[in-house]
Amino acid sequence: MITPTARLATADDTDAVFALLAAAGVRLAERGFPNWLPAYPRERVAENIEDRLVWVVSGEDGEMRSAEGLLAVYTLRPIPTHPYEGVEWHDALAIARYLNRLAVAPAHQGRGVGRWCLATIADTCLADGATAVRCDVLEANIPLRRFYERAGFVARGRRFHSGWWFAVYERVLAKGE
């Protein structure tokens, strides 16, 4: 059984984070969801890492280890990257964190790494004083939307940006989770 660990990314992780995001984008496109192509620019990855927004997940058990040593990556922000106009949050004044670019290395998808990431994200957010996690998902990507819904995220609306419609989700966090 794998024992994942999450930590803030460092500059040394830039190439591995970029490679994982690019590979995840290709996998999404193969499944009919090309919204992550072209890959998120390496320069932006480096800026996000420098701003202490990017988390990396690693771990191994002899079987599960990605080539770059990363199982997954995600970004947590104190403010959204794009405005969420007209979205009806559970509590509009809640302290929230905004989840972006949660990507599991393609070789490790379907093995519980994404679920582990969402649980860890909830713990991190609660420890940081946040009471909600918010994100958006390509509206057409029904399997990914169901993944978030099974993890307790509730659809709160939709928005259009970068040429795509996205379903907007929120998970209200409770102390003691």
C-alpha positions as CSV (number, residue, x, y, z in Angstrom):
1,M,0.0,0.0,0.0
2,I,1.3,3.4,-0.9
3,T,1.8,6.1,1.7
4,P,1.5,9.5,-0.1
5,T,2.9,12.7,1.4
6,A,2.1,16.2,0.3
7,R,4.4,19.3,0.6
8,L,4.7,22.7,-0.9
9,A,6.6,22.5,-4.2
10,T,10.1,24.1,-4.5
11,A,11.9,25.4,-7.5
12,D,13.6,22.0,-7.8
13,D,10.2,20.5,-8.6
14,T,9.3,22.8,-11.5
15,D,10.2,20.5,-14.3
16,A,8.5,17.5,-12.7
17,V,5.3,19.5,-12.0
18,F,5.3,20.8,-15.6
19,A,5.8,17.3,-16.9
20,L,3.0,15.9,-14.8
21,L,0.6,18.6,-15.8
22,A,1.5,18.1,-19.5
23,A,1.0,14.4,-19.3
24,A,-2.4,14.8,-17.5
25,G,-3.4,17.3,-20.2
26,V,-2.6,14.7,-22.9
27,R,-4.6,12.0,-21.0
28,L,-7.6,14.3,-20.7
29,A,-7.4,15.1,-24.4
30,E,-7.3,11.4,-25.2
31,R,-10.5,11.1,-23.3
32,G,-12.1,13.9,-25.3
33,F,-11.4,16.8,-23.0
34,P,-8.7,19.0,-24.6
35,N,-9.1,22.0,-22.3
36,W,-5.7,21.4,-20.7
37,L,-3.9,21.8,-24.0
38,P,-1.6,23.3,-24.7
39,A,0.1,22.6,-21.4
40,Y,0.1,25.1,-18.6
41,P,3.2,27.2,-19.3
42,R,6.4,26.2,-17.5
43,E,7.0,29.9,-16.6
44,R,3.6,30.1,-14.9
45,V,4.3,26.8,-13.0
46,A,7.6,28.3,-11.7
47,E,5.8,31.5,-10.7
48,N,3.1,29.6,-8.9
49,I,5.7,27.5,-7.1
50,E,7.6,30.7,-6.1
51,D,4.3,32.1,-4.8
52,R,3.9,29.0,-2.6
53,L,0.7,27.9,-4.2
54,V,1.7,24.5,-5.7
55,W,1.6,21.2,-3.7
56,V,3.3,18.0,-4.8
57,V,2.4,14.5,-3.7
58,S,4.9,11.8,-3.7
59,G,5.2,8.3,-2.2
60,E,6.2,4.8,-3.1
61,D,5.8,1.2,-2.1
62,G,7.9,-0.5,-4.7
63,E,5.0,-0.6,-7.2
64,M,3.5,3.0,-7.2
65,R,6.1,5.6,-8.1
66,S,5.9,8.0,-11.0
67,A,9.0,8.5,-13.2
68,E,9.5,12.0,-11.7
69,G,8.8,10.9,-8.2
70,L,5.4,12.7,-8.2
71,L,2.1,11.0,-7.9
72,A,0.0,14.2,-8.1
73,V,0.1,18.0,-8.0
74,Y,-2.4,20.7,-7.1
75,T,-2.6,24.4,-6.6
76,L,-4.4,26.0,-3.6
77,R,-5.1,29.8,-3.8
78,P,-6.6,32.2,-1.3
79,I,-8.4,34.0,-4.2
80,P,-9.7,32.6,-7.5
81,T,-7.8,32.9,-10.7
82,H,-10.9,34.0,-12.5
83,P,-14.0,35.7,-11.0
84,Y,-16.9,33.5,-10.0
85,E,-19.7,36.0,-10.9
86,G,-23.3,34.9,-10.1
87,V,-22.3,31.8,-8.2
88,E,-24.3,31.1,-5.1
89,W,-21.9,29.9,-2.5
90,H,-23.1,28.2,0.7
91,D,-21.7,31.2,2.5
92,A,-20.4,34.0,0.3
93,L,-18.3,35.4,3.2
94,A,-16.7,32.1,4.1
95,I,-12.9,31.9,4.1
96,A,-12.3,29.7,1.1
97,R,-9.4,28.2,-0.8
98,Y,-9.5,27.7,-4.5
99,L,-8.3,24.5,-5.9
100,N,-6.8,24.4,-9.4
101,R,-5.0,21.9,-11.6
102,L,-5.4,18.8,-9.4
103,A,-3.6,16.3,-11.6
104,V,-2.7,12.7,-10.8
105,A,0.1,11.1,-12.8
106,P,-1.6,9.1,-15.6
107,A,0.0,5.8,-14.4
108,H,-1.6,6.3,-11.0
109,Q,-5.1,7.3,-11.9
110,G,-7.9,5.2,-10.5
111,R,-5.8,4.1,-7.5
112,G,-7.2,6.4,-4.8
113,V,-4.5,9.1,-5.2
114,G,-7.0,11.8,-6.2
115,R,-9.3,10.9,-3.2
116,W,-6.3,11.1,-0.9
117,C,-5.4,14.5,-2.3
118,L,-9.0,15.8,-1.7
119,A,-8.9,14.6,1.9
120,T,-5.5,16.2,2.4
121,I,-6.6,19.4,0.8
122,A,-9.6,19.5,3.2
123,D,-7.2,19.0,6.2
124,T,-4.8,21.7,4.9
125,C,-7.6,24.2,4.4
126,L,-9.1,23.6,7.8
127,A,-5.7,24.0,9.4
128,D,-5.4,27.3,7.5
129,G,-8.7,28.6,8.8
130,A,-10.7,28.0,5.6
131,T,-14.2,26.6,5.8
132,A,-14.7,25.9,2.1
133,V,-12.8,24.5,-0.9
134,R,-14.0,25.8,-4.3
135,C,-13.1,24.7,-7.8
136,D,-14.4,24.4,-11.3
137,V,-14.5,21.4,-13.6
138,L,-15.0,21.3,-17.4
139,E,-18.7,21.0,-17.6
140,A,-18.5,18.2,-20.3
141,N,-16.2,16.0,-18.1
142,I,-19.0,14.1,-16.4
143,P,-16.6,11.4,-14.9
144,L,-14.5,14.1,-13.2
145,R,-17.6,16.0,-12.0
146,R,-18.9,12.7,-10.4
147,F,-15.5,12.3,-8.7
148,Y,-15.8,15.7,-7.0
149,E,-19.5,15.0,-6.1
150,R,-18.6,11.7,-4.4
151,A,-16.0,13.6,-2.4
152,G,-18.7,16.0,-1.0
153,F,-18.5,18.8,-3.5
154,V,-21.8,20.5,-4.5
155,A,-22.5,22.2,-7.8
156,R,-23.1,25.9,-7.2
157,G,-23.3,27.2,-10.7
158,R,-21.4,27.5,-13.9
159,R,-19.1,30.0,-15.6
160,F,-17.4,30.5,-18.9
161,H,-13.7,31.3,-19.3
162,S,-10.9,30.5,-21.7
163,G,-13.4,29.4,-24.3
164,W,-15.1,26.7,-22.1
165,W,-18.0,26.2,-19.8
166,F,-17.2,25.0,-16.3
167,A,-19.3,23.6,-13.5
168,V,-18.5,25.4,-10.3
169,Y,-18.2,23.3,-7.1
170,E,-17.8,23.9,-3.4
171,R,-17.2,21.6,-0.5
172,V,-18.1,23.1,2.9
173,L,-15.7,21.9,5.5
174,A,-16.5,20.9,9.0
175,K,-14.1,20.9,11.9
176,G,-13.2,17.4,13.0
177,E,-13.2,15.9,9.5
